[in-house]
Amino acid sequence: MSHNKPYFIQSFTIVVLSVIAFVVFRQFLPRKIFTESAPTTKNVVIDSLLLEAVQETTDTVVRKGKDTLSNAKITFKKDNGIQFPAETFENYKGYQHLISFYEKLLQLENRQQGNVRIAYFGDSMTDGDMIVKDLRTSLQDRFGGEGVGFVNITSESAGSRSTLTHQFSSNWKTQSYLNIKHPKVPFGVNGHVFFTKHDTVNPVWVKYRATNGRHTAQLNNPTLYYGKSGNTQASIAVITGADTLYKKLNPAEQLNTLTIANGNLKSFRAEFIAADSIPFYGFNFDDGKGVHVDNFSNRGNSGLPISIFNTRLMKAFNQKLGYDLIILHYGTNVLNYGSYNYSWYEKRMAKVVDHIRECFPGTAVLIISTADKSTKYEMEMKTDSAVVPLTEAQKRYAVQTESGFVNLYMLMGGDGSMVKWVEEVPALANKDYTHFNFRGSKKIADFIYNQLNNGYEQYKKLKGFKPAKSKPQPVKKDSVIHNTDSTHAE
């Protein structure tokens, strides 16, 4: 025992000296070896493209022209004779780049012609149709439209969705663009593709039921979207109440549709029979009029996986669904990855926007920034130090790609706003100081709707649009019908 004691003291001394040397010389070692903060990935799936991008990043990257863009006025070229006033980078909104979307709204409002469709891509902030459902409701209140839009075959957030009751069997195989970069079958517009698992005992099924919410009381014109396969034996059984109707699947084209019912249903269950090898994407529910908003949320998504969308398949989806606006709402999963230099994200997301325009030609794009997020610093919750740099990077790629921009961080109230939202009575956000509850989600949706609407109203003024006078309507008063020349607003 006495012989071991000197060795123990010697070993301990070496360890202590090594730690001291590490602390002293750490500042002289290459910064790439270290990260400023370790990423928190517990219970969160981060897409592989983000992880690769972070690994390739160094703090030595310098963005060219940073000060030039920050200090310059941003001017716009005329589009169809319309030119919005110049903007500063600080207050950039980019209404000019939403003109094609606003024109479709105007046709809908003025002539009751056509319809408008929005694809809302997001992360866990829009999980369970949060935020999106309230934006959809506001748009449909004003411009018309019924239905929840496109819905996955399976969904990790099905249980928390209030705009639709969604159930499915356990024998589905799900592939996501968050963890597969080179799929044998391309992902659908929702970033997923679903296959039935071979099961000779248990049926493979999915069930949807409408809720009693505004504009979601029916499953409007339910339509199945599926891909190409050599399987000629497949069919589905559509069960509504006591009735069962068998429909054959014909997976001949890259994208195929099957109408489940001509009209609206309250609920149905679809059982998939001998459907092996057929890629399924989801069901669409809309009445074909007014505005429709599809929620394509994926927990852990940075937005980068959109870059692997198959252009040909996306064009096929666009031909059938007809998108007028693509919304990209990301940021939560990009914060706190080593450096506050987000030029790598700015560059890659600019390429994502370019790819979106290739997949959905003529479609306007709207970027929504990260919201405020709080982190504990010296026992006090404060705005995470990465929020502002990321927001600036998101604004930069919005400007560079000629996209609209919503600064959610500033609309919330800027620095320290998430703490206030959590401490509000009643609370607007959860105790994770990251995600909104249903009250906060409604407020966020109102921010987005109001900014879109402000741009739309400015567009109408620049266009010189004057609403047509409504025809005189008979007004019932004291049980006597009188004609009036007055225009009454509801």
DAWO-V617700 format. One record per run of one state. SS is the DSSP state (alpha for helix, beta for strand, coil for the rest). FROM is the first residue (numbers start at 1). TO is the last residue. If there is no record, write none. Layout:
BEGIN
{{SS;FROM;TO} {SS;FROM;TO}}
END
This chain:
BEGIN
{{coil;1;1} {alpha;2;28} {coil;29;30} {alpha;31;33} {coil;34;47} {alpha;48;56} {coil;57;65} {alpha;66;71} {coil;72;72} {beta;73;74} {coil;75;78} {beta;79;79} {coil;80;81} {beta;82;82} {coil;83;86} {beta;87;88} {coil;89;94} {alpha;95;111} {coil;112;114} {beta;115;122} {coil;123;123} {alpha;124;129} {coil;130;131} {alpha;132;143} {coil;144;148} {beta;149;152} {coil;153;157} {alpha;158;160} {coil;161;163} {beta;164;168} {coil;169;171} {beta;172;176} {coil;177;191} {beta;192;196} {coil;197;203} {beta;204;210} {coil;211;218} {beta;219;220} {coil;221;222} {beta;223;227} {coil;228;234} {beta;235;240} {coil;241;242} {beta;243;248} {coil;249;254} {beta;255;259} {coil;260;263} {beta;264;265} {coil;266;266} {beta;267;273} {coil;274;279} {beta;280;285} {coil;286;289} {beta;290;297} {coil;298;303} {alpha;304;308} {coil;309;310} {alpha;311;321} {coil;322;324} {beta;325;329} {coil;330;342} {alpha;343;359} {coil;360;363} {beta;364;368} {coil;369;373} {beta;374;377} {coil;378;379} {beta;380;383} {coil;384;386} {alpha;387;400} {coil;401;403} {beta;404;406} {coil;407;407} {alpha;408;412} {coil;413;416} {alpha;417;423} {coil;424;428} {beta;429;429} {coil;430;435} {beta;436;436} {coil;437;437} {alpha;438;463} {coil;464;474} {beta;475;477} {coil;478;479} {beta;480;482} {coil;483;490}}
END
